[in-house]
Structure formats: C-alpha cells, structure tokens
Amino acid sequence: MELISLAAGGSYFRSPQTATAAAIAALEAGKTFYGPTEGTLSLRRAISLKYKTDGIKVQPGQILVTPGAKQALHNLCSVLLKAGDEVVIPTPAWFGFHELLKYSPGKVVPLPTHLPEGYKLTHDMLRGALSDRTRILLLTNPGNPTGRIYTKQELEALLEVVNEFPNLYLISDEIYDLVTYSRPFTSILSCQGAKAGRTIVVNGFSKSFAMSGWRLGFILGPEELVKKCTDFQNATMSGVSVFVQDAAEASILAREQELPPMQEVLSNNREIMQKGLDAIPHVTYYLPDGAYYFFPDLSYYLNRTSITGEIIKTTPDLCRYLRSCYNLELAPGDNFGGPGHVRMSFAIETPRLQDAMQRLRQGLNLLTAEAD
Ligand code: PMP
C-alpha cells in the first residue's frame, strides 16, 4: 500500500503553464540579476489591478513583493513588535504563525473559537481578548485549517472592536482568497471601518496559483509601514528573483483561464471528502467555505486500543496509528490549537482521495470494533 498524505499544505496541481512560460522567457532574456527590493513595478501594477477589479484601491507604493507570505509575516512582525507586545490569533490557526513568532519578541495570545459555533468569532469574544498590550490581531480568511470565511458583516463587527485600539494593527492573511466554494470571500480592505493606516493584507501565490516552490508573496498596507518592511527586507534578503516575479505577473493576469480548472477539481474533491466523512459514525466537521482542508473532530476515536494493542490516547497517537497501519498521513490538530481534530487536505488526485477516505473509515471502524 503506497503512502497517501493528506497532511501537506500545498496542492498537487502543477503551477500554471503561463507561469512556467513567463519564467523561461525571462531567464532567456537575461533577467537574472538583482531587481528592486520592493518588487518590479509591473508585478505591483498587476496586483493593484487585480484588487481594483474587486473594487479595492491599492497603489503600487502600498505593495511589497516578498519571498513567500511567510516572509511577508516575518517582515511585519520584525518591524512592528517589541518585547511585551501581544499578537492575538483566533484558533484553530495555521501552526506556522506560532513557529514564526518564536523568533520574535511578541507573545502569541490564542483566541479559541469552536466547531459547535461554526468557529464564529464574535464582537464580544474579540473584545475580551484585546487590550492595550495587543499590537497585532492576526486573522486568516479563508481559514487554515477550518476553511471558514468571515462574512462582510462579521468583519465589520470585528472592525468596530479593532478601532477601539489605536495602536493595534490588523493583519488579514488572505492567502486562500481565490480558493472558495459556498460563501463569497470579502477582503478586509473592502470593509467599512478598515482604517487605511492600520489594516494590512498578506497574500501570495502558493495556494491559489499552486506556486508554493516559487516563493512569492506580498504585503498590502499603509505606505509608511510598507517602506519600513522594504528596508527590513533590503537589509536581510533583498527582492524576489525577477524571473519569478515575471511568472507571478503572467499568472495573475491569466487567472481567469488558469484557476477554474483547479477550482473544479477542488470542488469535486471537497464533496468526496464530505461524503467520506459522513460515512464514518461520530465525526463532526465544519464544511469549508474556502481553502482545501477539512478539520474534523475525531475525538470519539481516542482512548481506544488498536489491533496491534497500542493505546490511542491523543490525536498524534491516532495519526501515528493511521500512518503505520494504513499508510495514511493526516496532520494532528494539536499543532493548530485543535486537539481531537485532524487537518485533512483534499488538494490531491481524486482517486487517491477516494482511497484515503476508505482507509480512514476502515482504520477508525476497527478502533470502534476493538472498544465495543
Ligand atoms: N499563511 C497561511 C494561512 C498558510 O497556510 C501558509 C502556507 N501553509 C502561509 C501563510 C505561507 O505561505 P507561503 O508559501 O507563501 O510562504
């Protein structure tokens, strides 16, 4: 039985053909030298045009092109945080935020949201978590691992709270913005109450464009802050390779041709994973509005014994069991602030996904049978 991994954060799709062709053309044209740290003007214009189509005005001077969204976040944390500052992060959240903040003087303050409430983050919950020590509120929309998309009304209600804190920056990680299903995505930048000087979007090409290995992300924000991040990036790693930026520019301009085929596969795969989970008793989950993960609650299957006599107490134990007995890899929810849950990506080939769901059902059913 070959290994099937649903644990990865990237999709199986090839990067857009447009991207590859543009990168080759740029290499052949000799674009192999340092480029501007802030990013090429033509890529920043293409990004600005994309946002303009969505009714959002961002000038190229408000954009910094970064080597991945991770680096965009690192730039921001380096520039904004000093000892004692707090970063409030609604959880479950991507484990990368915690890893990144280990190297920063800022302190993570998790703000738990829960499956039975559909991971809703209310005005009151947010009000209870923010204080004068909070420097950053870090939202992920669409969410990883939950797939939750905040509605425009929800965002505007949250912004009312955010605006009570004049030193607070709101960073919205919107890296999955073009991977959506049932609910429309609204960028924080198109919400009423989003203060131009305090609202930042982080985005990138790894997810929507299946370009994770190219290392391409960007920051949209107030010009003064973008300038500080550019100086930091200049001092530490300089700009992104120009041929990579040419590839990104070509992809963003061709998004209406390149993205729908991937989106169609993902919509179909989402349904397969949903049906697969529905076929397993005692599993609850949030049907993702965006991104490409389910984050089901498998806690019913904890504190059981496996066929090999192993006692399964925690989600990492459960994941180890499924890996060793079924060659199925899942990401334990503990790393995302959701013990008892697992993150399962459906951005893999459809037949392999079907096989994975069968393996999961068998693996869990056997545990049930053992305990009965
Ligand atoms: N933010 C979120 C929410 C992510 O899921 C990821 C990748 N898993 C990143 C940022 C990092 O993206 P990049 O590859 O552009 O660094």
Boltz pocket constraint, residues with backbone or C-beta under 6 A from the ligand:
constraints:
  - pocket:
      binder: B
      contacts: [[A, 9], [A, 67], [A, 68], [A, 69], [A, 70], [A, 71], [A, 94], [A, 96], [A, 140], [A, 142], [A, 144], [A, 173], [A, 175], [A, 203], [A, 204], [A, 205], [A, 206], [A, 212], [A, 216], [A, 217]]
      max_distance: 6.0
